[in-house]
Amino acid sequence: MRVRFRLATDLASTGVTPFAGVNIDDLSLTGAQVLREACEQLASCANADHDPPVFAGLVEALNPGLPSCDALDLKWAAATDASGPIRYLVYASPTLPVPLGEPIASTQALRIRIPGLAYGTWNFVVRARDSQGNVDGNSVVRSIDLACDPPVLAIQSFALSELQGCDGDGRPDAGEYLNLGVVLENQGSSDAWNVRAHLRSLSPYVAIRTDEVGFPDLARAHHEAAAQPFQIQVSNDAPCMTAASLELEILADGGHRELRTLELVLESDLAGTQVVCDATAACNTVSVGADVPG
């Protein structure tokens, strides 16, 4: 025999006439939630919960001050609902409005740490969902800047190798096409995510053939080489011992942007430790703006 009754607001009345002659003078509840879920599947109950939780939404978003500067803490007060347990769904976006399609995280706790965030502003919404799948509709948005010291992305090193060259010395001579490999180092106190770079020539004697490359994510105090080299070409009329500047624009998530400069010396050789003029003629007829030969 099943007995259905109301206990505070946790169990709803079935509306069925009480059984005559039943007298409860000693009560012990075990697994009440399971019993209730089983009852809701019976035709006599017919009272499945369609009401969403009562929830005030996200209360606070805090920066925990991690050295990596890539996480934020969220806190809220408990929701109330007849159909526990309640799960809290977390939605996030660096822009407004916050998309409410798929949550980025969920928990039954009243706080959560969201890791893996890029430097910049983040907006959050938290909603409550009960065991019957009902989700509250609060629209409370909390915005917070992940404000730490930004990353500092510097050129640790770069190297040239001849793609179509003259003497194989790894120096930019007139008429050569070269690969330019760059290694970046994060000298700042926060991580850099989705790092990429764009190369521009500030010299009339150097053209850029591959001008954009990507880098792995750069944790603080780490260095990484680009996923592929840039490609440059040197005009065959480059004068001996000519300085050529290349500007490297470095970008990362959170709106991070830095400009760095690479300095080259065209048409030069090494005599011992001394940089001297390369007196040989250009090995290829190359003018800036021409296509790279196949």
C-alpha positions, 0 to 999 in steps of 0.5 A, spaced: 500 500 500 502 506 498 500 512 502 501 519 499 501 525 504 503 533 504 510 534 508 511 542 508 512 544 501 517 538 499 511 533 497 505 535 493 498 532 495 495 527 490 488 530 490 486 522 492 481 521 498 485 519 504 485 512 506 480 510 511 482 507 518 490 509 516 493 512 523 500 514 522 503 515 529 510 513 528 514 516 521 521 515 518 522 518 511 527 514 507 529 516 500 523 521 499 525 524 493 526 517 489 519 515 492 516 522 489 519 521 482 516 514 482 509 516 484 509 522 479 510 516 474 503 513 476 496 515 473 493 516 480 499 522 481 498 526 475 502 532 477 508 532 474 512 538 476 512 544 470 514 550 475 521 552 474 526 554 480 525 560 484 532 563 483 535 570 483 540 569 479 548 570 479 550 574 485 557 576 484 563 575 479 570 575 482 577 575 480 581 570 484 587 573 482 591 567 480 598 568 477 595 565 470 590 570 470 585 566 466 579 564 471 574 568 474 569 565 480 562 566 480 557 565 486 549 565 487 544 564 493 540 557 493 534 556 488 528 553 491 524 548 487 519 542 489 523 537 484 531 537 487 536 536 486 537 543 482 543 544 477 546 551 476 547 552 468 553 557 467 553 562 460 559 566 458 561 571 453 566 576 452 560 580 448 553 582 450 548 579 450 550 573 453 548 567 448 543 562 452 544 556 448 549 552 451 552 553 458 559 553 458 559 549 465 554 546 470 554 545 478 550 543 484 554 547 488 553 555 490 559 557 486 564 555 481 571 557 478 571 558 470 578 557 468 581 558 461 578 565 460 582 570 456 584 577 458 579 582 457 571 583 459 567 577 461 559 577 462 556 571 465 548 569 466 547 563 471 540 559 471 537 554 475 534 547 472 530 542 477 530 535 476 524 535 471 528 539 466 525 546 468 529 552 467 528 559 470 528 565 466 532 570 470 536 575 466 541 577 471 548 579 467 554 580 471 560 583 468 567 583 470 574 585 467 579 579 467 584 585 469 591 583 471 598 585 468 597 583 461 602 579 457 608 581 454 610 578 448 617 579 445 621 576 440 626 571 443 629 570 436 629 569 429 632 565 424 633 566 416 634 560 411 634 561 404 628 558 400 631 560 393 638 563 395 645 565 393 650 562 398 646 559 403 649 563 409 642 565 412 643 572 411 638 576 406 642 578 400 640 581 393 635 576 389 634 571 395 627 568 397 628 566 405 624 563 410 623 567 416 622 563 423 620 567 429 620 565 436 616 569 441 617 569 449 611 571 454 615 576 459 609 578 462 605 575 468 599 573 465 598 567 459 596 569 452 591 565 448 590 564 440 597 568 439 598 570 431 602 575 428 602 579 422 609 582 418 610 588 414 616 591 411 618 598 412 624 597 407 623 598 399 628 593 398 624 587 402 617 584 400 613 580 405 610 573 401 607 570 407 605 575 412 601 572 417 602 566 422 599 563 428 603 561 435 601 556 440 598 559 446 603 562 450 603 561 458 607 566 462 615 565 462 614 560 456 617 561 449 614 558 442 616 558 435 611 560 430 607 554 426 610 556 420 615 561 417 614 568 414 617 568 407 620 574 405 624 576 398 630 581 397 630 585 391 636 584 386 638 592 387 638 592 394 645 596 396 650 593 400 650 593 407 643 596 407 639 596 414 632 594 413 626 594 418 620 589 419 614 590 423 611 585 427 604 586 429 602 581 435 595 579 437 592 575 442 585 574 445 582 579 450 584 585 445 591 584 446 596 588 441 603 589 441 608 592 435 615 589 435 621 590 430 626 586 426 632 589 424 636 586 418 642 588 414 642 586 406 647 584 402 652 583 408 657 577 409 661 576 416 669 576 416 670 573 422 666 577 427 665 583 423 659 584 418 662 587 411 659 588 405 657 582 400 661 584 394 658 579 389 652 580 384 645 578 386 644 571 384 637 572 381 633 577 378 628 579 383 624 586 384 620 587 390 613 585 387 614 579 383 611 572 384 615 567 388 618 562 383 615 555 383 
